[in-house]
Amino acid sequence: MPKEYFVSLHDHKSPPTYRFFNGEKWAESLTGKTIDVISPLDNHILGKIQLVSHSEIDQAIERAHQAQLLWRDIPMIKRAQILHLASDWIRHHEHYLTTILIKEIGKTLAEAKDEILRSADMVDYFANEGLHIKGEELSGEAFPGYDQTKMAIIERVSLGVILAIAPFNYPVNLSVSKIAPALIMGNSVVFKPPTQGAISSLHLTEIFRLAGVPDGVIVTVTGGGSDIGDYLCTHSGIDMVTFTGSSQVGKSIAEKIGMIPILFECGGNNPAIVLPDADMHSTAVEIVKGAFSYSGQRCTAIKYVLGLSPTIDKLLPIVVKKTKELIKMGDPRSEGYNLGPVISNAAAEEIEKRILMAKAAGAKIVYGGEQKERYIEPTILEGVKPSMEILRIETFGPVVSFIKVKSIDEAVKIINGSNYGLQASVFTSDEGAGIKLAQQIDVGTVQINSKPQRGPDHFPFLGIKGSGIGVQGIHYTLEAMTRFKPIVLNKPQ
Ligand code: G3H
């Protein structure tokens, strides 16, 4: 039924070929080249997306630029109304979008539904909060040497054309978290969806259009990151880049991009420290959920657990028991399964390779460890060293490693020595001790007695070191997508 709204997106072949939105219409690329979108569930081709050319990108960015000049002058309340309508559309099509998401990226029904509804809530929140982002007013007299003749009216203005690059693991939510704040603050958006996730992202583009976002204010260009990523990021028509993806890609973009603002959310590789006084049962449940939800393909997943030897000896058997009880691996379309496949055969092979390398280097597989095509058993390793590849680089799969340390100081040293710094968890029954420890850990956010997570979405969300640049979270993202524009009044003496 909802399909009737989305007929312009693709042709009627099987599998369908999707078009890209060039700012004027849904179009086929003149390259004549397409890329297959393959379902991780059964490896069948769900559809094909356009590989757009550089000149099509040039034209789309020029349209985005021209459209932004008009969009920024539309009153914010009107822009907010359009966004509220978009969130209504997202909610209205929740079932349809959820179904696409399950097939396209292999989420479970609960995970996919949550992503869609969270996205609708996020759009509303951005629209409401945008109305409260304001500039300020300063008088010159507050600084020595100036008298009352200067006054600055400091406006917050849009940046221009924002390039939004979204990852496969949240193709709707981590697109909305970029597109909605950009739009409400008067920017236009050049949207580059992930290849797996592109079909949901193209639907999202159409939803924004149907809600009333004018032509050109959003343009959506598709193609592989290696085909069009560098061209987009270094394009002179782009005024800001907001990106979610791996630390390796983030670093490479940051090196090329030049002097424009960036907002990057990159790899996590998040640790948990378990203190001896922690409640072992609730800690184990948080570790299991933190490590294995969406098959460990979240930048906020728990990747390793540190504790003193007696703590790990107590905790590890409980984590294994809870994993057996709570995690059921299988096709997420069938009821009862909550651990689906990882995104591709190549990803699964890489994860399995790292597990086997860790084993060969002395780590012990305590649970799981087997790979069958894109399915990786929930895997628990012990005796892992931070230098092993499974831990040195973020492993985007359902694997968690346990490390025994001689002291909590050693645990902090391991975390602070890592190239990542998104989040960390501390488990303890003494909140004071938890806060004290949190203050020593060099990451964006420390969670006490919970797994790492981005939400609630109005909290600041940031990574340090290889985990990101800039601060997201409703209010913070809105500010990041504007700049100050002081206008100084000089009164005659
Ligand atoms: O993968 C990165 C996401 O920002 C993680 O979000 O903690 O809500 O799963 P989440």
Residues whose N, C-alpha, C, O or C-beta is under 5 A from the ligand:
A	BS01	G3H	Q297 R298 C299 T300 P452 Q453 R454 G455
